[in-house]
């Protein structure tokens, strides 16, 4: 993987689901909505001064959201941050930088 360039889209892993679950409450607060379904489908990773994760999440009823989550470097000891997100996505929408 090239530093700064996002990886290819990959199927979600257990780690991806854990990351999505950790920022779920941040999204729910921003959207003023609770998600009963919150399943990570795929992801991309971008190495910066930490790691940006771009995650496609199934929120039920054929609706998807795209999350950008920042994971700081380990020595910074900071929590995961929901940096940005996109709603009203569909399963076929490409997971790209935003």
Residue, then its C-alpha position, 0 to 999 in steps of 0.5 A: x500500500x502506498x502512503x497517502x493513497x487509498x487501498x482497493x475496496x475490500x470485504x469488511x472484516x471483524x476489525x472493520x465491524x468493530x471500528x464501525x460499531x465504535x463510531x455508531x453512536x457518533x453517527x446516531x448523534x449527528x443524524x438524530x437517529x438510531x440504527x437497528x442494523x449497522x453491518x460493515x460491508x466493505x472498506x478502504x484504508x488510507x495511511x496518513x499520520x494515522x489511518x483513515x478507514x472508509x467503510x460502507x455500512x448497511x443500515x437496513x431497508x436497502x439503505x447504506x451510509x459511507x463512513x470516514x473514520x480516523x484512527x490515530x497513531x498508537x502512541x497518541x492514545x486517542x479514540x476513533x473519530x468519525x471524520x465524515x460520513x455520507x447518507x442516502x447511499x445504495x449498495x452499488x455506490x462506489x466507496x471513494x474518498x470524501 
